[in-house]
């Protein structure tokens, strides 16, 4: 039985103050492994644009909130930022959250949680960024922008920015339980230990 030792960076706090370091660590590991697909969550587009520029030449997919996420008929990411992301060579995915679609409507209207949001809350036990990384991989696989089963880099964050990077094997949402997290590169944690 062989073991394989890898380093994980734990940030002392969550949030956008970790974005630059998260992207740098993710780039270093993606290059070392020769990963082709890079998924990054981005609300305003700032993190997505930084990733598109950093990972130039790789298949970068920036996953944004759906239209109407915060307010009907609106998109949180400015149109000019979307264009800049595309101009940097990245693809943009704007669609419903994999773990908060109709289930969220049930919670809002009927006051009870559905299985998708229960899964989301469970993943948040490991950190918001990890939940986001898993969720965007499901969304990208369903959109045909990530290859099911192929090791892929997924970058998420807590609120704004990026603070979590993982390598995983994406699956389509209907095969959620076949998803594999292969490696954690960085995430918030270790506070007070």
Backbone torsions as a table, in degrees:
resi	resn	phi	psi	omega
1	UNK	NA	122.1	-179.8
2	UNK	-102.9	154.3	176.5
3	UNK	-120.2	155.1	-178.4
4	UNK	-129.4	116.2	-176.8
5	UNK	-94.0	130.8	176.9
6	UNK	-132.7	151.9	-179.9
7	UNK	-93.0	138.1	173.1
8	UNK	-117.6	132.7	174.8
9	UNK	-94.3	125.5	176.1
10	UNK	-107.8	122.2	177.5
11	UNK	-83.0	146.4	-178.2
12	UNK	-75.6	-14.3	175.9
13	UNK	-146.5	161.2	178.4
14	UNK	-93.8	160.4	170.4
15	UNK	118.5	-174.3	-170.5
16	UNK	-66.7	-17.6	178.5
17	UNK	-64.2	-12.1	-179.8
18	UNK	-99.6	-0.1	-172.2
19	UNK	-57.8	-51.5	-176.5
20	UNK	-60.2	-45.3	-179.6
21	UNK	-67.8	-39.8	178.7
22	UNK	-60.8	-47.7	-179.7
23	UNK	-63.5	-40.0	-179.9
24	UNK	-65.2	-45.7	178.3
25	UNK	-63.3	-41.2	179.8
26	UNK	-64.0	-42.9	179.6
27	UNK	-62.5	-45.6	-179.6
28	UNK	-58.8	-45.3	-177.5
29	UNK	-72.9	-41.3	179.0
30	UNK	-60.2	-42.2	178.7
31	UNK	-65.7	-42.2	-179.2
32	UNK	-62.3	-35.1	-178.0
33	UNK	-94.0	-8.1	-178.1
34	UNK	67.9	34.1	-179.9
35	UNK	-69.4	138.5	-177.7
36	UNK	-92.9	-36.2	-172.3
37	UNK	-109.0	129.1	-179.9
38	UNK	-121.1	121.1	178.0
39	UNK	-109.8	134.2	179.5
40	UNK	-140.6	130.4	176.5
41	UNK	-80.5	141.3	179.0
42	UNK	-155.6	126.7	-179.6
43	UNK	-90.9	-55.1	-179.5
44	UNK	-88.9	-15.4	-179.5
45	UNK	100.5	-13.0	-177.5
46	UNK	-61.2	-49.7	179.7
47	UNK	-67.4	-40.6	179.3
48	UNK	-61.5	-41.5	179.5
49	UNK	-67.8	-40.6	177.6
50	UNK	-61.8	-42.2	178.9
51	UNK	-67.2	-41.8	179.7
52	UNK	-58.9	-39.3	179.6
53	UNK	-73.8	-41.1	-177.9
54	UNK	-67.9	-41.2	-176.0
55	UNK	-96.7	25.2	-179.0
56	UNK	-49.5	133.8	-179.6
57	UNK	94.5	-11.8	174.8
58	UNK	-104.6	166.0	178.1
59	UNK	-80.4	100.3	-179.4
60	UNK	-102.2	129.0	176.4
61	UNK	-119.5	116.7	177.4
62	UNK	-95.6	121.0	-176.4
63	UNK	-104.0	117.2	-177.4
64	UNK	-103.8	166.8	171.9
65	UNK	-65.7	153.1	176.8
66	UNK	-68.4	157.3	172.2
67	UNK	-60.8	138.1	178.9
68	UNK	82.1	7.7	-178.3
69	UNK	-60.3	-47.1	179.1
70	UNK	-95.3	-36.4	-176.9
71	UNK	-152.4	138.4	-177.8
72	UNK	-51.8	140.4	174.7
73	UNK	63.1	24.9	178.4
74	UNK	-129.6	154.2	175.4
75	UNK	-123.0	128.1	-178.0
76	UNK	-68.3	-28.5	-179.1
77	UNK	-87.9	122.3	179.8
78	UNK	-60.5	145.4	-178.9
79	UNK	-57.7	-38.4	-179.6
80	UNK	-67.5	-31.2	176.5
81	UNK	-71.7	-39.3	176.2
82	UNK	-59.2	-43.3	179.1
83	UNK	-64.6	-39.4	179.4
84	UNK	-65.2	-37.7	177.7
85	UNK	-63.7	-46.9	177.8
86	UNK	-63.0	-41.5	-180.0
87	UNK	-64.0	-27.4	178.0
88	UNK	-80.2	-1.5	175.7
89	UNK	97.8	4.5	-179.9
90	UNK	-92.9	159.0	172.7
91	UNK	-96.5	153.4	-179.5
92	UNK	-118.9	129.3	177.5
93	UNK	-116.4	118.0	177.8
94	UNK	-121.4	110.2	-177.9
95	UNK	-159.4	175.9	179.7
96	UNK	-64.7	142.7	176.0
97	UNK	-61.6	136.9	-179.8
98	UNK	-66.2	-31.3	-176.4
99	UNK	-112.1	33.7	179.8
100	UNK	-168.4	43.0	-179.2
101	UNK	-89.3	-112.6	-178.6
102	UNK	-61.7	-31.5	177.3
103	UNK	-57.0	-36.5	177.6
104	UNK	-66.6	-37.9	177.4
105	UNK	-62.8	-39.4	177.9
106	UNK	-63.1	-44.8	179.9
107	UNK	-62.1	-46.0	-177.7
108	UNK	-64.2	-43.4	-176.1
109	UNK	-81.0	-42.8	-170.8
110	UNK	-108.5	-7.0	176.0
111	UNK	73.8	24.5	178.5
112	UNK	-134.3	149.7	-178.1
113	UNK	-88.7	145.1	174.9
114	UNK	-103.9	170.3	-172.8
115	UNK	-60.1	-35.9	-178.5
116	UNK	-62.9	-42.3	179.5
117	UNK	-74.9	-27.9	174.4
118	UNK	-66.0	-42.4	176.1
119	UNK	-61.9	-43.3	179.0
120	UNK	-59.9	-45.0	179.1
121	UNK	-64.7	-35.8	177.7
122	UNK	-65.7	-45.2	177.7
123	UNK	-62.4	-32.9	178.9
124	UNK	-64.4	-17.7	175.1
125	UNK	-58.9	-28.5	178.3
126	UNK	-92.9	-7.4	178.6
127	UNK	128.1	144.7	179.0
128	UNK	-58.8	-40.8	-179.2
129	UNK	-63.0	-36.5	177.9
130	UNK	-67.3	-42.1	176.7
131	UNK	-58.9	-44.4	-179.4
132	UNK	-63.9	-44.0	-179.9
133	UNK	-60.1	-43.5	177.7
134	UNK	-64.4	-46.6	-176.0
135	UNK	-63.1	-43.7	-178.9
136	UNK	-68.3	-27.5	177.0
137	UNK	-69.1	-36.6	176.0
138	UNK	-64.7	-45.1	-178.9
139	UNK	-63.6	-43.8	-179.4
140	UNK	-67.0	-38.8	177.8
141	UNK	-63.7	-44.3	179.8
142	UNK	-64.6	-28.4	179.6
143	UNK	-87.5	-2.2	-179.0
144	UNK	76.7	18.5	-178.2
145	UNK	-102.3	-3.6	173.6
146	UNK	-135.7	138.2	-177.9
147	UNK	-82.6	122.7	179.0
148	UNK	-58.7	131.3	176.4
149	UNK	84.7	-10.9	-178.7
150	UNK	-89.9	129.6	177.3
151	UNK	-52.3	129.7	-172.2
152	UNK	-138.8	143.7	175.4
153	UNK	-89.1	129.8	177.2
154	UNK	-126.3	131.2	-175.5
155	UNK	-121.5	126.9	179.1
156	UNK	-134.5	-179.7	-179.2
157	UNK	-153.9	176.9	178.5
158	UNK	-107.7	108.8	-175.1
159	UNK	75.9	-108.5	178.5
160	UNK	-105.2	163.5	176.5
161	UNK	72.8	-167.5	-178.5
162	UNK	-127.6	137.1	175.9
163	UNK	-140.9	5.0	-177.9
164	UNK	-140.9	133.7	174.3
165	UNK	-136.5	129.9	179.9
166	UNK	-135.8	157.1	169.8
167	UNK	-107.2	129.4	-177.8
168	UNK	-143.0	170.8	173.1
169	UNK	-109.0	107.8	-178.2
170	UNK	-66.7	154.7	172.7
171	UNK	-138.1	165.0	171.4
172	UNK	-72.9	152.4	-176.2
173	UNK	-53.0	-40.0	-176.7
174	UNK	-66.9	-10.3	176.2
175	UNK	-117.3	32.0	-174.4
176	UNK	-45.0	-43.6	-173.3
177	UNK	-73.8	-1.9	174.5
178	UNK	-95.1	-3.8	178.8
179	UNK	-63.9	140.6	178.6
180	UNK	-125.0	126.9	170.1
181	UNK	-91.9	115.7	-173.8
182	UNK	-90.0	-33.4	-174.8
183	UNK	-159.8	139.9	171.7
184	UNK	-103.1	122.1	179.8
185	UNK	-87.8	-48.7	178.5
186	UNK	-157.0	156.3	178.0
187	UNK	-171.6	161.5	173.1
188	UNK	-68.7	147.7	177.7
189	UNK	160.2	179.4	176.9
190	UNK	71.9	9.8	-179.4
191	UNK	-71.6	126.2	176.4
192	UNK	76.5	11.6	-179.8
193	UNK	-87.8	NA	NA
